[in-house]
C-alpha cells in the first residue's frame, strides 16, 4: 500500500488488529521527533494527521483539533504531560542510540539504557507531548555500564 496516495477510506479498511492513534498538539513536531529518535517513517504528514510506520507496523497521529466532537478529546489534559500510565515499547530498537539521538534534540530521558532482569536492554524517553517511548532490544552481551553525562 502506498501510504502517500491511499484514500482515507481505503486506509481505514486496511487496518486490523490493535491500532494506536495518538492525539498530539503538533503533528509535524511529533512526526519529526519519532522519525529522528526512533527511525520511524512518516507518511502524509500535515497539520492534521500523519501515518507513522515502524518495522512494518502502522500507527496514526491526529492533531487535537481534528477530534473536536470526539469524546476522547475531553479526556486529554489541558496541561502536559499526556499519556500518563501509557508506555509504548519499540522492540528490536537500540536504546543507547535512541537516547543519544533524543539528547541531541533536548528530549527528556526518564530512564537511561539499562539491562533488565527480563532479558531486555531498554530506556524511557518522553516525547514533546508527554508520551513515554521505550526502545528495547534483547541483551546480546554482558552487562553494560550507563554513561554519565
C-alpha positions as CSV (number, residue, x, y, z in Angstrom):
1,X,0.0,0.0,0.0
2,X,1.3,3.4,-0.9
3,X,0.6,5.5,2.3
4,X,1.3,8.7,0.4
5,X,-1.6,8.2,-2.1
6,X,-4.1,5.8,-0.4
7,X,-7.5,7.3,0.1
8,X,-8.7,7.7,3.7
9,X,-11.4,5.1,3.1
10,X,-9.0,2.5,1.7
11,X,-6.5,3.2,4.5
12,X,-9.3,2.7,7.1
13,X,-10.4,-0.5,5.5
14,X,-6.9,-1.9,5.6
15,X,-6.5,-1.5,9.4
16,X,-6.7,-4.7,11.6
17,X,-5.6,-6.0,14.9
18,X,-4.7,-3.4,17.6
19,X,-4.3,0.2,16.4
20,X,-2.6,3.1,18.0
21,X,-3.8,6.6,17.5
22,X,-2.1,9.4,19.5
23,X,-3.7,12.8,19.9
24,X,-0.9,15.4,19.7
25,X,-0.7,19.2,19.8
26,X,1.6,19.5,16.8
27,X,1.6,16.6,14.3
28,X,4.6,17.8,12.4
29,X,6.7,18.2,15.5
30,X,5.6,14.7,16.8
31,X,6.3,13.1,13.4
32,X,9.8,14.6,13.3
33,X,10.6,13.5,16.9
34,X,9.5,9.9,16.2
35,X,11.4,9.9,12.9
36,X,14.6,11.3,14.3
37,X,14.8,9.5,17.6
38,X,13.4,6.1,16.6
39,X,13.8,5.9,12.8
40,X,10.1,5.7,12.1
41,X,8.9,6.6,8.7
42,X,6.4,9.4,8.4
43,X,3.7,9.5,5.7
44,X,1.1,12.0,4.7
45,X,2.4,14.5,7.3
46,X,0.1,17.5,7.6
47,X,-1.1,19.9,10.4
48,X,-3.9,17.4,11.0
49,X,-2.6,13.9,10.5
50,X,0.3,11.6,9.9
51,X,0.7,7.9,9.3
52,X,3.8,6.6,11.2
53,X,5.4,3.3,10.2
54,X,7.8,1.3,12.3
55,X,9.1,-2.2,11.4
56,X,6.1,-2.8,9.2
57,X,3.5,-1.7,11.8
58,X,1.4,1.4,11.4
59,X,0.1,4.0,13.9
60,X,-1.6,7.3,13.5
61,X,-1.1,10.8,14.8
62,X,-4.0,13.2,14.9
63,X,-4.0,16.9,15.9
64,X,-6.3,17.8,18.8
65,X,-8.4,20.0,16.6
66,X,-9.3,17.0,14.4
67,X,-11.1,15.4,17.3
68,X,-13.3,18.4,18.1
69,X,-16.5,16.5,18.6
70,X,-15.0,13.1,19.6
71,X,-15.4,12.1,23.3
72,X,-11.7,11.2,23.6
73,X,-10.6,14.8,23.3
74,X,-12.4,15.6,26.6
75,X,-10.0,13.1,28.4
76,X,-6.9,14.9,27.2
77,X,-5.4,17.1,30.0
78,X,-5.1,20.8,29.2
79,X,-1.6,20.8,30.7
80,X,1.1,18.3,29.8
81,X,2.1,15.7,30.2
82,X,-0.3,13.5,28.3
83,X,-0.3,9.7,28.2
84,X,0.1,9.2,32.0
85,X,0.4,5.5,32.5
86,X,0.9,4.6,28.9
87,X,4.3,3.2,27.8
88,X,5.0,2.4,24.1
89,X,7.7,-0.2,23.6
90,X,9.6,-0.2,20.3
91,X,11.1,-3.7,20.3
92,X,14.3,-4.5,18.3
93,X,15.4,-0.9,18.8
94,X,18.8,0.1,20.2
95,X,18.1,2.1,23.4
96,X,21.6,3.5,23.5
97,X,21.3,5.0,20.0
98,X,17.8,6.3,20.6
99,X,18.8,8.0,23.9
100,X,21.8,9.6,22.1
101,X,19.5,11.0,19.4
102,X,16.9,12.1,21.9
103,X,19.6,14.0,23.9
104,X,20.7,15.8,20.7
105,X,17.3,17.4,20.5
106,X,16.8,18.0,24.2
107,X,14.2,15.4,24.9
108,X,13.5,14.2,28.4
109,X,15.2,10.9,29.3
110,X,13.2,9.3,32.1
111,X,15.4,6.2,32.3
112,X,18.9,5.7,30.8
113,X,19.5,2.5,28.9
114,X,19.8,-0.4,31.4
115,X,19.8,-4.2,31.2
116,X,16.7,-5.6,32.8
117,X,16.1,-8.9,34.5
118,X,13.6,-10.0,31.8
119,X,16.4,-10.1,29.2
120,X,15.9,-6.7,27.5
121,X,18.0,-3.6,27.5
122,X,15.7,-0.6,27.5
123,X,15.3,3.1,28.1
124,X,12.4,5.5,28.6
125,X,12.2,8.7,26.6
126,X,9.4,11.3,26.8
127,X,8.2,13.0,23.6
128,X,7.1,16.6,23.5
129,X,3.5,15.6,24.1
130,X,4.5,13.6,27.3
131,X,4.1,10.1,26.0
132,X,6.7,7.6,27.2
133,X,8.6,5.6,24.5
134,X,10.8,2.7,25.4
135,X,13.3,1.4,22.8
136,X,14.2,-2.1,23.8
137,X,16.4,-4.9,22.5
138,X,17.5,-8.3,23.6
139,X,20.6,-8.2,25.7
140,X,23.3,-9.6,23.5
141,X,26.4,-9.0,25.5
142,X,27.4,-8.8,29.2
143,X,26.1,-6.0,31.4
144,X,26.8,-2.5,30.2
145,X,27.6,0.4,32.4
146,X,25.5,3.5,31.6
147,X,27.4,6.6,30.5
148,X,27.2,9.6,32.9
149,X,26.8,12.9,31.2
